[in-house]
Amino acid sequence: MTTTVFHPDVYRTDLKPRSYWQATAKVRAAVPLEGARSTEVAIIGGGYAGLSAALHLARDCGIEAVVLEARDYGWGASGRNGGFATIPATKLSLADMIRRYGEGETRAFHAMQQRGLDTVRALIADEAIACDVQGDGNYEVAHSPAVVDDLKAAVEAWRQFGFEGEFLSREAFLEVGHAGTEQFGAMRFPGHFGLHPMKYLGGLREAAERHGATLYAQSPVIGWEKSGGLHVLRTPGGEVSARHVILCTNGYTPDGLRKDFDNRTVPALSNIIVTRPLTPEELAAEGWKTECTLTNARDLLFYYRLLPDRRILFGARGGTSGSPTEDMRMKAWLTRRLGEVFPSWADVDVEYFWNGLVCLTGRLTPAIGRLDDDPTVSYGFGWHGSGVVGGTIAGRLLAEALSEGVATPLRFPKPVLGLPPNLFHPLVRRFGLKAAYVWYAYRDWRAGRD
Ligand SMILES: Cc1cc2nc3c(=O)[nH]c(=O)nc-3n(C[C@H](O)[C@H](O)[C@H](O)COP(=O)(O)OP(=O)(O)OC[C@H]3O[C@@H](n4cnc5c(N)ncnc54)[C@H](O)[C@@H]3O)c2cc1C
C-alpha cells in the first residue's frame, strides 16, 4: 500500500469539497478517456498549470495537447483556493533569494511573477472569462505593533526592486480597509486582485477546448512507460501515446507514478471558512470598506476577503492530517479566530468549510523545468500557495519552451530551475511539516508576531 502524506480522505476521488466555489459555479462534466489515442503533448493534471499549458500550446503554438485529469476539473487546489491573484510564489524573502541566487536571478524571478499576474489579467480579458474580478491591490495587514517596522522596511526593499508599494498607518488603513483587534496599519501592493477560482478554472478550460486542446476527466494516469521514443500513459479506460509529457499535479502528485518526482513535493493543508452574507450594518461595525484581498504579517498567516455577495472568506494554512476530526477542529479554530479579529462577527453563521493541498518544495521556490535525462518530460509545481498566478505562468512558460524545441536551453530564472530536493519518504514530509509549523509559530512568537 502506498503511504500518503495526509489522511486517505484528502485523496478520495468520491469526496468533493463542499466549497462555496462549487456551490456558486456551474461545473460542466468532461468525459473520461476511452481507448487508445496519440498526441504531441500529454498533460497530467487539469488545474491552472495543466490547463494553461494546454491553452497556450493550442492557441499560441499550434501544438496538439491532451489533458488527463484524475477527477473532475476543479477537484484539486484550483477549485478550492481563496481566489487571490497575488505574487510571489515562494516562501523565500527577497533578501534570502538574493543571498542564494544573486540579485540578477532574483530580479528575473520576480519579473516572471509580474508577467504571471499580467498573463492572468490578459487571459481573463482575451478569453472573456467571467470570474468576478474584485479589488485593486493586496493588503498585508500589521496584526501587531511589533511588525510595523518590518512592513515599512519591506515596502522600501520592494520599491528598490521596482515594485510600487506603500505603507498605510492604522488611521489611513481605517479609511480604506477595516478596523478589528489586529489592525495596526497595512502594506499595499497594487495590481493584485481577487477572483472566483472555479469560474477562472472553467474559463481556462473552455478556452483550451475552443482553441483545440482535448480534455478528459475521471482519467487518472496509473501507468507511465516509454516505448519506441513515445511516452505511453495508461488510465483505467485507455492510454495516450505522446512525444512529450508535462506533469502538473502539484500538491496531489502521487508517489510511484514516475521515480523522478517521488518525494519532491511538500503538500500542506490550507483551510477556508465562508460566512453567511453580512448586512451593511454588520460590515460597518468592523469598519469594513475594502474589496481587496488581505493577509496578515504572520509567518503562519491568515488570508481573508469580502466576496461579491458580502460574505467573508477567512483562511489559514494548518493541520497535519486532514482527518475528519482534525477538519472539525480546524473549522472551529478558524471560526474562533475570525471572532477574535472581528469581535462583532463572533456569532455569525459559518456556512462553508473546506480545505485542500497547496504545494511547497524543500528549497522554498517553485520547480519549472525538464528532466535532465529525458527532456521530453517537463514539470511545473510548488507555487507556495500562490498558484493562481504561479500555475498559470508556469503553463505558459512550459508551452513556449516546448514550441522552441527541447534542443533550446531553458531560459527560466535559476530559482525555479531543476528538481527540488528529494525528501526521502512521505512520513519525512509529514513530520517536516509539523516541525516547520512549530518553528514558524516560535518565530512569530519571538518576533512579537503571534
Ligand atoms: C484552501 C486553499 C487556498 C488557496 N488559496 C490560494 C489563493 O488565494 N491564491 C493562490 O494563488 N493560490 C492559492 N492556493 C494554491 C492554489 O490553489 C494552487 O497553487 C493551484 O491551484 C495549483 O494549481 P495546479 O494546476 O498546479 O494544481 P491543482 O489545481 O492541484 O491540480 C492538480 C491536479 O492533478 C490531478 N492529478 C493528480 N494525480 C493525477 C494523475 N495520476 N493523473 C491525472 N491527474 C492527476 C489532481 O486531481 C488535480 O486536479 C490555495 C490552495 C488551497 C488548497
The ligand as a Gaussian input file, in Angstrom:
#p B3LYP/6-31G(d) Opt

LIG

0 1
 C       -7.529000      26.156000       0.573000
 C       -6.557000      26.699000      -0.445000
 C       -6.432000      28.086000      -0.584000
 C       -5.564000      28.612000      -1.537000
 N       -5.564000      29.955000      -1.787000
 C       -4.860000      30.445000      -2.835000
 C       -5.032000      31.793000      -3.244000
 O       -5.855000      32.524000      -2.709000
 N       -4.276000      32.246000      -4.276000
 C       -3.400000      31.436000      -4.935000
 O       -2.729000      31.903000      -5.856000
 N       -3.268000      30.127000      -4.608000
 C       -3.991000      29.617000      -3.596000
 N       -3.910000      28.303000      -3.288000
 C       -2.994000      27.451000      -4.065000
 C       -3.535000      27.188000      -5.463000
 O       -4.858000      26.761000      -5.388000
 C       -2.671000      26.112000      -6.114000
 O       -1.322000      26.515000      -6.055000
 C       -3.027000      25.931000      -7.579000
 O       -4.404000      25.742000      -7.743000
 C       -2.268000      24.737000      -8.128000
 O       -2.641000      24.543000      -9.455000
 P       -2.066000      23.276000     -10.206000
 O       -2.683000      23.244000     -11.547000
 O       -0.589000      23.313000     -10.160000
 O       -2.543000      22.032000      -9.312000
 P       -4.002000      21.537000      -8.881000
 O       -5.037000      22.554000      -9.114000
 O       -3.918000      20.975000      -7.516000
 O       -4.277000      20.394000      -9.921000
 C       -3.567000      19.192000      -9.900000
 C       -4.475000      18.144000     -10.477000
 O       -3.723000      16.970000     -10.751000
 C       -4.638000      15.907000     -10.682000
 N       -3.898000      14.634000     -10.597000
 C       -3.163000      14.152000      -9.565000
 N       -2.655000      12.945000      -9.888000
 C       -3.074000      12.661000     -11.143000
 C       -2.896000      11.537000     -12.016000
 N       -2.177000      10.465000     -11.650000
 N       -3.497000      11.569000     -13.235000
 C       -4.220000      12.647000     -13.635000
 N       -4.432000      13.721000     -12.841000
 C       -3.856000      13.731000     -11.611000
 C       -5.481000      16.210000      -9.451000
 O       -6.726000      15.557000      -9.486000
 C       -5.600000      17.734000      -9.534000
 O       -6.847000      18.157000     -10.041000
 C       -4.756000      27.734000      -2.335000
 C       -4.887000      26.354000      -2.171000
 C       -5.770000      25.839000      -1.241000
 C       -5.897000      24.354000      -1.109000

